Amino acid sequence: MVCIAAMLLVWSIAAGAERYRVVVTAAPPIDADRLAEAMRAYLEEFSVDVVTAPAAIDDDLRAQLDATNVSGAQVGAIVSIRVAGGRSGTIEIALVDRMDDKALVATLSRPPRDSDLYRVIALKMQALLRSALYERREALATEAPALGRLVAAPVASQRPRRLTLEAGYALVSFPLHGAIEHGVGVDLRVALGRFFELGLGVDIVAPLKVTSQDVGAVLVAVPIEVRGAVHGSRGRWQGAIAAIAEALVVSMDASSASAAVRSDLTAAAGLGLGLSGRVRITGPLSLYAEASAVGLLDGPRYFVRGELLADFSRLQVSASAGLAVLLW
């Protein structure tokens, strides 16, 4: 309950913070969605949301700027940006500052490696945005502190942060025997390019106490997972589907006043699938939720004189929710 209350508090604080919108349009072969995703990595911490709109097809620069300005007005953006491929392998960027009714136009050389294209364009767009807001820096410092920090901050040169730490409430269940564990789940995930990520996680759970006849046992089943996921994002939302390889470590400490018993420590392997979703609330901070089902191979089963005491075989179903932070 404390964890849930803390998440709601963070959510309410974030929801009350003023945010600003930048709209991006791009003409082929530039992909507006990929460009917006790259920009978010550099602008999220300044309370700037990046959205996309269809690009107007027109060779006249003034007509392009007018169409770009209209795209911004339709979504209430403070700035509208249009990106298109130019002559001789260049990239042309036009920025319309809707607060001061002015425009900036820049030409960027296409980077040698295609994998750097969207990061380089995003960095140039961030620099243009800072230049457009620079004249208002004193007013922004008091009227819009988040944008004021953008103007004051040095231009980002690092790659987007791709390492994420997740921590929150975890539920681990073994439905074929009705055992349910509660605890804290911790996951470390690293994004590999635009669509893939790898993760390593562990659920630290409270012990289960079970009895059968004159035997009592304290049981702890700790899942350790490696995940390979395909993920996608749209705006503030991100979703992923993952293949899971798991090692389930089970500790059983048995006791009896009238019979000889033994304790046990064992591990079982498992394979499964998981679904997860995240929603950004502010800067590098997100809320996440995930669920998974894992089939266990050779999971332990414990008996007392032929009566089943605990069953960790065959199926494990888990769910968790909490906070995710972009670290690096």
DRENNUDREN-787582 format. One record per residue (C-alpha): residue number from 1; x negated, y negated, z negated. Coordinates in nm, 3 decimals. Example, Ala and Ser with C-alpha at 12.3 -4.5 7.8 and 13.67 -1.06 7.14 Angstrom:
% DRENNUDREN-787582
1,-1.230,0.450,-0.780
2,-1.367,0.106,-0.714
% end
This chain:
% DRENNUDREN-787582
1,0.000,0.000,0.000
2,-0.288,-0.237,-0.076
3,-0.434,-0.172,0.270
4,-0.099,-0.241,0.441
5,-0.048,-0.560,0.238
6,-0.393,-0.683,0.335
7,-0.323,-0.618,0.704
8,0.005,-0.808,0.685
9,-0.170,-1.100,0.517
10,-0.435,-1.117,0.789
11,-0.166,-1.091,1.053
12,0.036,-1.377,0.903
13,-0.269,-1.601,0.881
14,-0.366,-1.524,1.239
15,-0.013,-1.573,1.366
16,-0.004,-1.920,1.214
17,-0.326,-2.033,1.380
18,-0.284,-2.251,1.692
19,-0.405,-2.087,2.012
20,-0.481,-2.230,2.355
21,-0.427,-2.084,2.699
22,-0.650,-2.079,3.006
23,-0.508,-1.944,3.332
24,-0.734,-1.777,3.589
25,-0.655,-1.717,3.956
26,-0.887,-1.538,4.194
27,-0.885,-1.479,4.567
28,-1.004,-1.143,4.708
29,-1.251,-0.982,4.678
30,-1.264,-1.120,4.320
31,-1.038,-0.927,4.079
32,-0.857,-1.173,3.849
33,-0.783,-0.910,3.581
34,-1.148,-0.803,3.553
35,-1.257,-1.166,3.543
36,-1.006,-1.250,3.269
37,-1.124,-0.951,3.066
38,-1.486,-1.070,3.093
39,-1.388,-1.423,2.989
40,-1.202,-1.302,2.679
41,-1.527,-1.165,2.537
42,-1.667,-1.520,2.528
43,-1.355,-1.720,2.436
44,-1.159,-1.511,2.183
45,-1.343,-1.652,1.881
46,-1.237,-2.005,1.985
47,-0.861,-1.919,1.978
48,-0.843,-1.921,2.358
49,-0.615,-1.675,2.539
50,-0.699,-1.596,2.901
51,-0.410,-1.507,3.134
52,-0.394,-1.451,3.510
53,-0.173,-1.582,3.789
54,-0.152,-1.516,4.166
55,-0.397,-1.720,4.371
56,-0.277,-1.956,4.643
57,-0.426,-1.886,4.986
58,-0.524,-2.221,5.141
59,-0.848,-2.346,5.300
60,-0.791,-2.708,5.197
61,-0.967,-2.790,4.866
62,-0.707,-3.042,4.753
63,-0.427,-2.795,4.818
64,-0.620,-2.533,4.622
65,-0.660,-2.771,4.326
66,-0.290,-2.865,4.335
67,-0.189,-2.499,4.340
68,-0.431,-2.423,4.056
69,-0.283,-2.707,3.850
70,0.070,-2.577,3.913
71,-0.034,-2.229,3.794
72,-0.152,-2.381,3.468
73,0.166,-2.584,3.421
74,0.382,-2.274,3.464
75,0.221,-2.100,3.163
76,0.143,-2.405,2.949
77,-0.235,-2.376,2.997
78,-0.477,-2.649,2.896
79,-0.711,-2.552,3.182
80,-0.658,-2.376,3.516
81,-0.945,-2.205,3.697
82,-0.961,-2.072,4.053
83,-1.239,-1.841,4.170
84,-1.305,-1.733,4.528
85,-1.585,-1.594,4.741
86,-1.767,-1.859,4.941
87,-2.001,-1.861,5.237
88,-2.339,-1.686,5.237
89,-2.260,-1.468,4.936
90,-2.174,-1.753,4.698
91,-1.889,-1.782,4.446
92,-1.679,-2.099,4.435
93,-1.520,-2.205,4.106
94,-1.265,-2.485,4.070
95,-1.154,-2.593,3.721
96,-0.858,-2.826,3.659
97,-0.851,-2.988,3.313
98,-0.480,-3.044,3.257
99,-0.535,-3.244,2.935
100,-0.738,-3.516,3.111
101,-0.612,-3.461,3.468
102,-0.955,-3.404,3.619
103,-1.125,-3.131,3.820
104,-1.472,-2.974,3.828
105,-1.600,-2.773,4.125
106,-1.910,-2.552,4.116
107,-2.084,-2.301,4.344
108,-2.255,-1.996,4.200
109,-2.500,-1.762,4.371
110,-2.377,-1.403,4.369
111,-2.595,-1.192,4.133
112,-2.809,-0.917,4.290
113,-2.629,-0.642,4.096
114,-2.253,-0.600,4.135
115,-2.233,-0.477,3.774
116,-2.332,-0.829,3.659
117,-2.083,-1.014,3.880
118,-1.795,-1.071,3.638
119,-2.017,-1.141,3.339
120,-2.211,-1.408,3.534
121,-1.890,-1.572,3.662
122,-1.739,-1.567,3.310
123,-2.046,-1.738,3.165
124,-2.033,-2.007,3.435
125,-1.663,-2.062,3.370
126,-1.731,-2.096,2.997
127,-1.997,-2.358,3.073
128,-1.755,-2.550,3.298
129,-1.487,-2.537,3.029
130,-1.730,-2.679,2.772
131,-1.826,-2.956,3.017
132,-1.461,-3.042,3.080
133,-1.388,-3.069,2.706
134,-1.710,-3.248,2.612
135,-1.571,-3.600,2.651
136,-1.300,-3.516,2.396
137,-1.538,-3.353,2.146
138,-1.479,-3.606,1.865
139,-1.098,-3.580,1.887
140,-1.112,-3.204,1.920
141,-1.319,-3.173,1.601
142,-1.016,-3.289,1.399
143,-0.714,-3.219,1.624
144,-0.819,-2.878,1.761
145,-1.109,-2.740,1.552
146,-1.131,-2.411,1.745
147,-1.185,-2.593,2.076
148,-1.420,-2.830,1.896
149,-1.636,-2.532,1.800
150,-1.641,-2.423,2.164
151,-1.778,-2.761,2.271
152,-2.035,-2.761,1.990
153,-2.144,-2.398,2.031
154,-2.436,-2.306,2.257
155,-2.346,-2.136,2.581
156,-2.327,-1.760,2.521
157,-2.599,-1.569,2.699
158,-2.553,-1.228,2.544
159,-2.349,-0.949,2.696
160,-1.994,-0.900,2.567
161,-1.974,-0.717,2.238
162,-1.895,-0.350,2.291
163,-1.945,-0.191,1.947
164,-1.628,-0.168,1.736
165,-1.581,-0.060,1.375
166,-1.236,0.063,1.271
167,-1.126,0.126,0.912
168,-0.784,0.190,0.765
169,-0.532,0.431,0.619
170,-0.554,0.791,0.746
171,-0.310,1.081,0.722
172,-0.429,1.434,0.803
173,-0.174,1.716,0.813
174,-0.171,2.090,0.881
175,0.195,2.136,0.973
176,0.194,2.516,0.998
177,0.145,2.529,0.619
178,0.282,2.187,0.523
179,-0.044,2.050,0.379
180,-0.082,1.671,0.401
181,-0.391,1.470,0.300
182,-0.418,1.094,0.259
183,-0.730,0.879,0.265
184,-0.942,0.630,0.457
185,-1.044,0.670,0.820
186,-1.364,0.513,0.956
187,-1.451,0.511,1.327
188,-1.737,0.363,1.526
189,-1.672,0.315,1.897
190,-1.888,0.190,2.184
191,-1.747,0.080,2.521
192,-1.924,0.220,2.828
193,-1.835,-0.009,3.114
194,-1.482,-0.119,3.185
195,-1.288,0.205,3.143
196,-1.475,0.441,2.908
197,-1.572,0.458,2.544
198,-1.733,0.700,2.301
199,-1.644,0.724,1.933
200,-1.755,0.892,1.613
201,-1.517,0.906,1.318
202,-1.455,1.065,0.981
203,-1.150,1.074,0.752
204,-1.236,1.060,0.382
205,-0.936,1.214,0.208
206,-0.813,1.278,-0.145
207,-0.824,1.639,-0.276
208,-0.524,1.869,-0.256
209,-0.427,2.074,-0.561
210,-0.248,2.403,-0.495
211,-0.154,2.703,-0.708
212,-0.048,3.059,-0.637
213,0.031,3.307,-0.914
214,-0.243,3.257,-1.177
215,-0.495,3.092,-0.941
216,-0.539,2.718,-0.893
217,-0.755,2.550,-0.628
218,-0.875,2.205,-0.535
219,-0.903,2.171,-0.157
220,-1.062,1.901,0.057
221,-1.054,1.917,0.439
222,-1.263,1.646,0.606
223,-1.235,1.603,0.987
224,-1.542,1.469,1.170
225,-1.461,1.376,1.529
226,-1.642,1.283,1.847
227,-1.418,1.116,2.105
228,-1.459,1.042,2.473
229,-1.183,0.805,2.587
230,-1.047,0.632,2.893
231,-0.912,0.290,2.799
232,-0.749,-0.009,2.961
233,-0.637,-0.354,2.850
234,-0.384,-0.620,2.936
235,-0.389,-0.953,2.756
236,-0.421,-0.891,2.383
237,-0.329,-0.522,2.413
238,-0.557,-0.225,2.468
239,-0.469,0.143,2.491
240,-0.675,0.460,2.524
241,-0.637,0.835,2.570
242,-0.917,1.048,2.430
243,-1.054,1.401,2.446
244,-1.161,1.510,2.096
245,-1.422,1.754,1.970
246,-1.394,1.809,1.594
247,-1.575,1.975,1.309
248,-1.342,2.035,1.014
249,-1.532,2.079,0.688
250,-1.323,2.254,0.420
251,-1.419,2.277,0.053
252,-1.221,2.510,-0.179
253,-1.290,2.511,-0.555
254,-1.084,2.791,-0.715
255,-1.025,2.868,-1.082
256,-0.826,3.124,-1.284
257,-0.799,3.210,-1.652
258,-0.726,3.578,-1.586
259,-0.888,3.680,-1.257
260,-1.222,3.666,-1.085
261,-1.215,3.405,-0.806
262,-1.468,3.246,-0.574
263,-1.509,2.900,-0.427
264,-1.584,2.836,-0.062
265,-1.736,2.582,0.174
266,-1.684,2.636,0.545
267,-1.643,2.454,0.876
268,-1.423,2.510,1.178
269,-1.440,2.368,1.531
270,-1.148,2.214,1.713
271,-1.049,2.053,2.043
272,-0.766,1.812,2.104
273,-0.622,1.490,2.245
274,-0.563,1.147,2.094
275,-0.375,0.827,2.177
276,-0.468,0.487,2.037
277,-0.370,0.123,2.075
278,-0.510,-0.210,1.960
279,-0.379,-0.565,1.957
280,-0.613,-0.860,1.906
281,-0.502,-1.097,1.631
282,-0.789,-1.347,1.625
283,-1.147,-1.364,1.750
284,-1.315,-1.023,1.711
285,-1.042,-0.890,1.478
286,-0.771,-0.646,1.592
287,-0.507,-0.417,1.449
288,-0.520,-0.056,1.563
289,-0.309,0.258,1.540
290,-0.383,0.607,1.667
291,-0.251,0.961,1.658
292,-0.408,1.293,1.754
293,-0.342,1.666,1.771
294,-0.627,1.917,1.743
295,-0.623,2.291,1.792
296,-0.856,2.456,1.540
297,-1.065,2.758,1.625
298,-1.129,2.994,1.334
299,-0.991,2.758,1.069
300,-0.998,2.907,0.717
301,-0.697,3.067,0.546
302,-0.699,3.143,0.172
303,-0.496,3.419,0.000
304,-0.424,3.528,-0.357
305,-0.337,3.898,-0.372
306,-0.192,3.882,-0.021
307,0.003,3.560,-0.083
308,-0.102,3.261,0.130
309,-0.261,2.984,-0.080
310,-0.367,2.740,0.195
311,-0.387,2.748,0.574
312,-0.622,2.526,0.776
313,-0.598,2.727,1.097
314,-0.453,2.656,1.440
315,-0.307,2.303,1.435
316,-0.405,1.970,1.281
317,-0.206,1.648,1.337
318,-0.352,1.314,1.227
319,-0.254,0.946,1.231
320,-0.425,0.628,1.117
321,-0.382,0.250,1.125
322,-0.592,-0.041,1.010
323,-0.830,-0.317,1.118
324,-1.087,-0.311,1.400
325,-1.382,-0.551,1.421
326,-1.609,-0.615,1.720
327,-1.960,-0.594,1.575
328,-2.202,-0.626,1.867
% end
